[in-house]
């Protein structure tokens, strides 16, 4: 804790700055705090006592007697020395609240730690239980297959081609060991739909259709991704440029690998 390491823990708890020159007493006639100055020597001694109290708090020791010594040092000698007992009592209540808060925080941390430990142990037990169930299932299936193979070996041999008896060990397959099934699904290729034949060719920028709605020349379209139409002659020239680059031709629009 930073406040304790700097020796100011007790000062923070009771909200007191010993270097403050004004008296900590209350002027009831003025309904405000006293504005009289305290002695510099008293403030210095109070700072030493509060620092010592911070270390006592860390060690679990009581600081009640020390607070009784600090209170009159921070009150003016002219008017408010009589308020020392009440001021010390208020500070003691602040220290008690601090202890209660610390105890509550420790309890919460301990409870949270126990919950996390129980949760981890439960998850580990469930994983071990599932693994045991899977191993038992595969061992059971393996045993059933081996029994079936043994039963097949016991059947008589009705071969008409030869009278030579074959020993079961020579014609029986080795026992089967089952492995857990593995997923073999392959991603399906998405079907590409051809776009409507209208507009211009994306390569030569000439119309795909004549003004009467007839195709100017033979067309082809991208079957990889986008379905855009092109003149076949234009796309053939486009693919020729890729042969010099020694790589597969791509669609001018979507850059997908061209498929005829």
PyMOL commands that set and color helices and strands:
alter all, ss='L'
color gray80, all
select helices_A, chain A and resi 2-5+9-14+40-58+64-73+81-154+168-171+232-243
alter helices_A, ss='H'
color red, helices_A
select strands_A, chain A and resi 26-27+32-33+219-221+229-231
alter strands_A, ss='S'
color yellow, strands_A
deselect
rebuild
show_as cartoon
